[in-house]
């Protein structure tokens, strides 16, 4: 639980004060996940329109082939 406190706070896209990302790369940067850019692109998530339609089950199925990790929960 102590390690959890050291993680960066993930901003909410519903926050009106937040500048919304215009593209996939900006969205992943906002979530502190830029290393997944190629993985998302490879799996067909290339536009913010497509990102807005993501379901949690899709996030858990987008796996990183290089390190065998799975994106688990992004809010």
N, C-alpha and C positions, 0 to 999 in steps of 0.2 A: 504494500500500500504506500510505502514511503516513496518508491520510484514513481508512482502515479503523480505525486505532487510536483515532480520535476518536469513533467510533460508540458509543452506549450498549450495554452488555452486555444481551442479551436473556435474561430469566429462563426457565428450563425449567419447564414445567407439571408435570413429574414430581418436582420438588424438594419433599420433604415439609415443608420449612420455609416454603414459599411459600403465602400465602393465595390460594386459587383464586378467580378472577373468577366472579361469579354471572351475568353477562350479557355480551352482545356488546360493549357500550361499555367495560366494565371490562377485557375481554380485549384489545381494541384499545389501550386506554390502557397496559396492561401491556407491550405490544409496541411502544409509542411510535408507534402508527399511528392516532391518533384521527380523523385527517382522512378515513379510509376508512369511517367508520361508515355514512354514507348510501349508499355504494357497496355495502357488504355487505347492508344492508337491502333496497336496490333489487333485488339479485340473489337474494333469498330466504333469506339467512343471518341469521335473526332470533333464534335461540335457541342456548344453549350445547350443547344436545343435537345440533343440526345442525352446529355448529362442530366438535364432537368427531368427526363423521363426514366431515370435509373430506378430500379427496384433493389432492395437490399439483397435479394437472392442473386442479382446480377453482380453486385459488388463482391460477394463471396465467391463467385465463380471466375472472376478476373484474376488469374494467378500469374505470378511473376515466374516465367520459365527459367530465368537465369539463376535465381536463388531459391526456387521452390517455395516461395512464400505466398500467402493469400491475403488480399486486402480484406480485413474483417469488419470493421464497423466504422463508417464515416457519417457523422451527423452534421 
